[in-house]
Amino acid sequence: MILESINKVKLYRLLFSFDEGLAKEKRAHSCPFCGAPLHTSNYKRTPRGGPDDIPEMFSIRHSLCCSAENCRRRVLPPSLRFWDRKVYWSIVILVTVVLQQDRTEGYSAGKIIKMVGISRHTLKRWIHYFKEVFPETERWKRIRGRIGAEVDIGQIPSSIILFFIERSGSAEKALTSFLQLFSGGADVF
């Protein structure tokens, strides 16, 4: 159920539209460094792991830069499609870790590695991030206060996805809600 989500172009279209809104919202503010207006300065990314037929426009990273000649600093709005500098789509990272944690459909590490086209080291790094690093971040503390105590901290992100599936009844809505919460760019409650 959740695996099919990473191959649906309509999900990437939805995430792109969320990102457009977040960029528009961020552009309405001034430069956080000098107060000058912000200009659009998008750039192309080459994310891995998504469907082959994904339109090129979905690979554009919304970005802004200061209009002041002496500043010109870049401002990145939150994104549901991209996690920081990671080369894989955020949805692919999320689904991969959830499948490895749950193993409800018989997805071994080897099977996941083959399906997504990642190395064993990359999978271990992603799992380590959610198991060891993420629970110590400010991002998690902000999220934790919003979702309640029923989420098992040892099973992040899987337990959060299940929380959202119970609320929405849809894997795609649950994934989108998690990404909205994770990015800090939208209110899902």
C-alpha positions in Angstrom: 0.0 0.0 0.0 2.6 2.5 1.0 5.2 1.4 -1.5 3.0 2.2 -4.5 3.0 5.8 -3.3 6.5 6.5 -4.4 5.7 5.6 -8.0 2.6 7.8 -8.4 3.4 11.0 -10.3 0.2 12.6 -8.9 1.9 12.5 -5.4 4.9 14.3 -6.7 2.6 16.9 -8.3 0.9 17.4 -5.0 4.2 17.8 -3.2 5.3 20.3 -5.9 2.1 22.3 -5.3 2.8 22.4 -1.6 6.3 23.6 -2.2 5.1 26.3 -4.6 2.8 27.6 -1.8 5.6 27.5 0.7 7.9 29.4 -1.6 5.3 32.0 -2.3 4.7 32.4 1.4 8.4 32.8 2.1 8.8 35.3 -0.8 6.2 37.5 0.8 8.6 38.2 3.6 11.8 40.2 3.3 15.4 38.9 3.4 16.1 37.7 7.0 19.7 39.0 6.7 19.2 42.6 5.5 15.4 43.2 5.1 15.5 43.7 1.3 12.8 42.1 -1.0 13.4 38.5 -2.1 13.6 37.4 -5.7 13.0 33.9 -7.2 16.2 32.0 -7.8 15.0 28.4 -8.4 17.4 25.7 -9.6 17.2 22.2 -10.9 17.9 19.2 -8.8 18.4 15.6 -10.0 16.7 13.6 -7.3 16.9 9.8 -7.3 14.4 7.0 -6.6 11.2 8.4 -8.1 9.2 7.2 -11.1 10.9 7.4 -14.5 8.0 9.5 -16.1 8.1 12.3 -13.5 7.9 15.7 -15.3 11.2 17.7 -15.2 9.5 20.7 -13.5 9.0 18.7 -10.3 12.8 18.5 -10.0 13.0 22.3 -9.6 14.0 23.4 -6.1 12.2 26.5 -5.1 14.7 29.0 -3.9 14.9 32.7 -3.2 17.7 35.2 -3.1 18.1 38.7 -1.6 17.6 41.6 -4.1 20.2 43.8 -2.3 23.5 44.0 -4.2 25.6 43.9 -1.1 23.7 40.9 0.4 22.4 38.5 -2.4 22.1 35.7 0.2 20.1 32.6 -0.7 16.9 31.8 1.3 15.5 28.3 0.9 11.8 27.9 1.7 10.7 24.6 3.4 10.3 21.7 1.0 8.2 18.5 1.1 10.1 17.1 -1.9 13.7 17.6 -0.8 15.3 16.9 2.5 18.3 19.3 2.9 21.0 18.2 0.6 20.0 14.5 0.2 20.0 13.3 -3.4 16.9 11.1 -3.0 13.3 12.4 -3.0 12.1 12.8 0.5 9.2 10.5 -0.1 11.5 7.7 -1.2 13.6 8.1 1.9 10.5 8.1 4.1 8.9 5.0 2.5 12.1 3.1 2.4 12.7 3.6 6.1 9.1 2.8 6.9 9.2 -0.5 4.9 12.4 -1.5 6.6 11.0 -0.8 10.1 7.7 -2.5 9.6 8.6 -5.4 7.4 4.8 -6.1 7.3 4.9 -7.0 3.6 8.1 -9.0 3.7 10.5 -6.3 2.7 14.0 -7.3 3.7 16.9 -4.9 3.5 18.1 -6.7 0.3 14.7 -6.4 -1.4 14.4 -2.7 -0.5 17.9 -1.9 -1.7 17.2 -3.6 -5.0 13.8 -1.9 -5.4 14.9 1.6 -4.7 18.5 1.4 -6.1 20.4 2.4 -3.0 23.4 0.9 -1.3 23.2 -1.0 2.0 25.3 1.8 3.6 22.7 4.4 2.5 19.9 2.4 4.0 21.8 2.0 7.3 22.5 5.8 7.3 18.8 6.6 6.8 17.7 4.2 9.5 20.4 5.5 11.9 19.2 9.1 11.2 15.6 8.3 12.3 16.6 6.0 15.2 19.5 8.0 16.7 19.8 11.5 15.3 16.2 12.7 14.6 14.8 12.1 18.1 17.5 14.5 19.5 16.7 17.4 17.1 14.6 20.5 17.7 12.5 19.4 14.7 11.5 16.3 16.6 10.7 18.2 19.8 8.4 20.5 17.8 6.7 17.6 16.1 6.5 15.5 19.3 4.5 18.3 21.0 2.0 18.2 18.2 1.3 14.5 17.7 0.9 13.1 21.2 2.4 10.4 23.3 0.9 7.4 21.4 3.8 7.6 18.8 6.5 5.0 19.5 9.8 7.0 19.5 11.7 3.8 18.7 9.7 3.4 15.5 10.0 6.8 13.9 8.9 7.5 11.1 6.8 4.4 10.9 4.8 5.2 14.1 4.1 8.7 12.8 2.9 7.4 9.4 0.6 5.0 11.2 -0.7 7.8 13.3 -1.6 9.8 10.2 -3.0 6.7 8.4 -5.4 6.2 11.3 -6.5 9.9 11.1 -6.9 10.0 7.3 -7.4 6.4 6.1 -4.9 7.0 3.2 -1.2 6.2 2.9 -0.7 9.1 0.5 -2.4 11.6 2.8 -0.4 10.2 5.7 2.9 10.5 3.9 2.0 14.1 2.8 1.0 15.0 6.4 4.3 13.7 7.7 6.2 15.6 5.2 4.3 18.8 6.0 5.0 18.3 9.6 8.6 17.4 9.0 9.3 20.4 6.8 7.7 22.8 9.3 6.0 24.6 6.5 2.4 23.7 7.0 -0.1 23.0 9.7 -1.6 19.5 9.3 -3.9 19.6 12.3 
